[in-house]
Amino acid sequence: MKTKVINGINYMEKNEVIFFNNIISNLDYSEWNIPAIQDNDYFLLKIYGSVAESVEEKGYERPDLILIKDKKVVSAVEVFKVDGTKNIKESQNDKEYFTFVENDERKAVISGGNNYSSQDFEYSFSLTSYIKKFKDTFNDHYDKIIEYKKNLCNLGYSGDIGFVIVDSFYNPVTFNDGVPFNPLCVNELLEFMRGKSNIHYFIFYQNSGNQPNVIFLKNNHESIQYVYDKFVKVDNTTIFSNPKTKHVRMGLTVNLKLDDKIEYTVITNDSKEGKEDEKKDLS
């Protein structure tokens, strides 16, 4: 039975192998978004059902992963995150969010006692900043392509290399009354990626409520052109809805007997329109 993990960003921050094997490889075929139908055969051959192994554990720093299928290396991938705010290495949104949580916790300590608080945090998003950050981060990894190939050759592999590009937001940016934003909505980025011929495919990952949105696209003229023609596009006149996440803190002080039970509520970092709270019985 496959285990669904909602927030893949947390997994990625811990370990790219865990992220790939628990999120990417864990998706059923029907849960993948493959806009260009001609990409299906390649996807089924190289990606679907593969298992990631760390290149670092084999003595090399990059790329991040090799993909194994039928006991053979079928591909290699580099994983990185793109943040749509200020152009810094660490995610500005993450920094702002954790400052927000820290301040909330500090207030709780001062107030003391049994208490419960729930606050919404809205991430900032800028299309101009996103495009710049996307290109800068992409190029930073693409510039190491010679090193990727050399290291992979030493491991006995000389085939295709892909990029796994992760949206840094805990919930998706939307436009046009709920359409999820992703890099394929930006013509400038499609043209940019099409020119990076040493990368053979892209996997785009976004948190999206109860299930991630994962897109597979080969980097060739036919597939990029299909997306260029079919996807809804955005520009600087587009009005975006910034993603929100909920921070919940609960303080509880109670004396228990051996046969007492505690019922508590778990609320994840879903959006306001996310799934209902899950109640659990702790005995």
N, C-alpha and C positions, 0 to 999 in steps of 0.2 A: 504493500500500500504506500502510495506516495504522500509525503508530508508537505502541506502547503505552508509557506512562510511568507507573511505579508510584507514585512519591511526588509527588503533585500539590501538596502543601503547599510543597515547595521551589520549585516553579514559581510559585505564588501570591506567595511572598515576593519574587520577582524582579520580576514584572510580571503584572498581572491579564489583559492581552491574551494573553500567552504561556500563562498558566494556562487561559484559556477555550479558545483555539484548539488547544492541544496536549492538553488533557484532556477538556473538555466536548464540543467539536465533534468530537473524534476517536473518540467512542464509536459503535459500531453501534447501531441501534435496539433490538436484542435485549439490549443491555447496560444499557439504562436501566431503572430501576424506576419504573413509573407505576401506583401502587396503585389510583387511581380511573379506571376505564376511560373514563369520559366526558371525561377530560382529553386523550385521545389526539389528537383532531382539532386542538385548539389547539396542542399540542406539535409536531405535524408541520408546522403552518402557520407558527408563530412561532419555534421554537427549533431543531428538528432541521435540520441542514444550513446553519445560519447561521454567519457569520463575524464575530468581534468586532473593533471598532475603538475606539481610545482617544478619549474625550471631551477629555482633557487636551491631546492633540495638536491639537485644534480650538480651543483657547483657554479651556477651561472645566475647573474642578477636579473637578466631580461632576455626574452619577453617573459611575461608572468607565467604562462601556462602552455603545456602541450596537451592536446586532446587525443585520447586513446580509444580505439574502437577495434574490436576483434584482435586485441593484443598488438595493434599497430598504431604508430603515430599518424594521425590523419590530418592534423592541422596544429597551428600554434596561435595563441591569442595574447594580446596585451589589453589589460583592463584599466580604465581610468574614468574619473568622475568630472563632470562639467557643472560649474556653478554659474548662475546667471546674474550675479550681482557684481561686487567690486572685483577688479582684476588682481586677485592675490592667490597665492598657492593654496592656502587652506580655504575651506568654504566659509564665506562671510555669513551666509545664512545660518550655518551650524553655530558659529561663534555668537551670533545675535540670539539664537534660540537658547543656547545653554546659559547665557547671561540672564535671559528672561526667566528661566527655570531657577537659577541660583538666587535671583532676587526674590522670587516667590517663596522659596524655601526659607530664606532669611527672615521674611515677614512671619512665616509660620512659627519659627523658633521663638521669635519675640512674643507672639501672641500666646503660645503654649496651649495645653489642653487638647481635648478631642475636637478636631475640626476637619473640614473638607473644603477644598477649593478647586475650581475648574476655570481655566482661562484659555482664551483663544490667542494664538500667536500667528500673525500674518507675515509670510515671507515676502521680501521685496523681489521684483522681477523687472528686468529691463532687456528688451530685445537687442538693443545696441550692445549692451554689456555681454549678453549671452553669446552673440555672434563673435565678438572679440575674444571672449574667454574660450569659446569652442575652438576657434582657429589657433589660438596660442597654445592651448593644451594639446590639441591634435598635433601641431607641428613639433612640440616638445618631444612627443613620443615618436613621431614619424622620422625625425632627424636621427634617431638611433637605429634605423632600419638595417644599416650595414652590420651593426653589432648584433642585432637580432639574428640575421642570417648566418653570421659567423658562429655564434653560439649554437644555433640549431644544427648547423653542419657538423659541429663537433659531437653533437648528440646523434648524428646519423640521419638527420631530417633536412630536406631541402625543398619542401612543398609550400603550400599556401599559408599566409599569415592574415589574421583578422583582428579587428579592433572591437572590443566590447565597451560601449560608451554609455555611462550611467548618469541619468539625470539626478542632480543632487537634492531635489525637493522631496520631502516626505509625502506630499500629495501633489498631483500634477497641476501645472499652470493650464488654464483653459481660455478659450476665446469663442466668439460666435455662440454664446449661450451654452457652453458646456463641451465644445470640441477640445479634446486634449492636445496641447501643444507638444511637438517633438521636432527634432532638427530637420526632418524631411518636409516640414511645412515652410522652410526657408529656401528660396531659390538660390540665394547667394551661397548657402552651405552645400547645397547639392552640387553646384558648379565647383566649389572648393574641393569636395570629396572626390568628385569624378576625376580630378587631376592628380590624385594620389594613387598612381597605378601599382605601387608596390604592396598596397593593402588590397586583399582579394575580396573581402566581405566585411560587413558591419553588423553588429548586434546592438540594438538600442534598447536600453532598459529604463523603465519608469515605474515608480510606485503608483498604483491607481486603485485606491480603496482596498477591497478585499482580495484583489488579484493583480499581479503586475502586468503591465503592458510591455511585451517584448516583441521587437520587430527585427526580422532578418532581411538583409538586402545585399545582393552581390554587387561588387564594384565594377560594373561594366556599362558600356554605353546604353545597351538595350534596357537594362533594369533601372538605371538612373533616369533615363528618359521617360520610362513608364510612370515612375513616381512624380517626375517633373510635370507630366501632363495630367495626372489623376488626383494628386493630393491637394486638399484645400491649402492655400498659401496665406502667409501673413506678411505684413510690412510695418513700417513705422506708424501707419494710421490705424492699425488694429488695436482694439481695446481688449486688454487681457484681464482675467480674473486671477489675482494672486492667491496662491494656495494657503490654506489655513490648517493649523494643527492644534490639537487640544492638549494642554498640560493639566494633569489631574494629580492632586496630592491629598492624601487622607491620613489624618492622625487619629490613633485609637488607643485609649487606655482602659483596660478592663481586667477584672479578676475572674479567673476561670476555674471551674471544677472539672474533674476528669471527664465527665460525661457531657460537658458543654460543647456547643458547636458555634462556629463563627461563619456567618454568611458575608461575603465580600464581593465587590464588583470590580471587574477588570476592564479598564477602558484603554484602548490602544491609540496610537497616533493617527487614527482615521480622521477624515474630514467630518464636518458637521452632518453631512448627509450619509455618513458611513453606517456600518452595521450597528445593530442594537447592542447595548451593554450585555456582557456575559456574566451571569451570576454563578458563583461556585460555593460549594459547601465544604468547609474545612473542619474535619473532625479529628 
